[in-house]
Amino acid sequence: MSDNSLQFTWQLVKNTFLKNERTFWRKILEMVLALALERTMSKQRILSSYVSKIYWGHGINGIESASKFYFGKHPSQLSLAESAMLAGLIPAPEHRSPLRDRSSGKTFQARVLKRMVKYGFLDIKMALLTVRQPLYVRLRRPEHADELSD
């Protein structure tokens, strides 16, 4: 059980099963539930459940809503560049939002791609090609429903 895997599991437990209270007993319960989930669910299913529930900024929860909000498409249709940008939002979606700062999306996309290269999921050539691609983020707020930003 890797640290990253357990982190996703712990966050899934925290966001799904328990109330938002800060107590010692809640932390113990989170740990026990996370370990139980690690034993009963595949890592793929845990990650899928996690991204389907987390907050993506601008009042958006779940990867499907985030994908449609930022890019106007289903997650299965996202490019590597778009997926990396979304992954870069996870730790602080409001702060890292490309709608808040246009360069922010590219900055955190590049960090995700760099980590993918570091851990062998992507070669450097593909990462460089991907980071050079422009990002076209849809502004899905009601007052800007059909505008695009790059």
N, C-alpha and C positions, 0 to 999 in steps of 0.2 A: 504494500500500500504506500504510494508515493505521497510526499507532502502536498503537491498540487492537487492530486486526486482527493485526498482527505479534505483539503481546503474547500473544494467545490461541494463535496458531500456535506461538510459542516455548514456551509452557507445555504445549501438546499434545505437542510433540517431547520436552520434558524429562520429562514424566510417562509417555510411551508407549514411546519408543524407546531411551532411554539409562539406564544405571545411575546411582545417586545418588551420584556422586563429584564433588568440587569441584576441577577442574583447569582450567588455561588451555585445554588442547586440547579438553576437553569443551565449553567455552563456544564455541569456534570451530566445533566440529561441530554444536552446537545451532543456531548462527546459519546455517550452510550448509543444514542440513536444514529449518529454518524457511523460509528463502527458497525452497528447492525446493518445499516444500508450498504456499507462497503462489502459486507459478506453476502448480501442477498441480491444486489443489483449489479449489472455490468457497469464498467466505467463509462461506456458509451451512453447507457441509459441515464446514469447520474448526470453526465454533462448535458445531455439533451433536456432533461428535466430542469436543470439549473438555468440554462439559457432561455428556456420557455417561461420562466417565472421572474427573472431578475428585471430590475429597473434600467431602462436605456436612455433616460432623460426626457424632458418635455412631456411628462405625464404618460410615457409609453412603457408598458410592461410586456415582456416576452419577445423573443427573436422574430417571430412572424410579424408582429406589429411594428417592431423597430425597422425591419427590412422594408416594409411597405412605407413607413414614415420617411425614412432617409433616402430610399432609392426607388420606391414605387414598384417593387417587385417581391415575389415570394423568395424566401431564403435559398431555395434550391436553384434559383436563377442568378444569384450573386456571383460576381467575379471574385478572384483572389484579392484584388485591390479593395473591393467593397467589403469583403468579409474581414480583411485585416483591419480596416478602418473601424468596423463595428467592434471587433475584439479589443481594439485600443480604447474604446469608450468605457469598458466594463468597470474599471476601478473608480472612475469619477465622471459619470456620463454628462452631467450638466456642465461641469468645468471643461471637459474635453470636447464638447459638442462643436462640430464644424458650423453649426448655425450661430454659435456664439462668437467664434473666431474662425475664419475661413482656413487659416493655415493649421489650425489645431488638428483637423482630421488627417492631414498628411503627416504631421509630426508623430502622432501616435500610431498611425498605420506603419510608418517606417520602423518604429520600435518593435511592433509585433513581427514584422518581416525579419528584422535582425535576430529576434529570438528564434524564429522558425529556422533560420540558417544555422544559428548556434547549436540547436538541438537536432539538426539533420533532417528536418521536414521539408527543406527547400534549399536549392543551391543558390549561390550568390548571384549568378547571372539572372535567374528568374526573379529574385528579389529586387535587383536593380531595375529590370524591365518593368516590374509591377509598380515600384515606387515612382517611376517616371510617368506613369499613366495619370491623366487628369481624373479627378473624382467629381462626378456630377451628382450633387446631393439635392434631392427634392425638398423644397420648402413646403411642408404639408400643413402649415398653419392655415386656418380659414381665410385670413386676409391675403395669403400668398399661395393659394391652392395649386396653381398650375405653373409657378415659376421654377426655374432651375438655377442652381448656383454651382460654379466650378471652383 
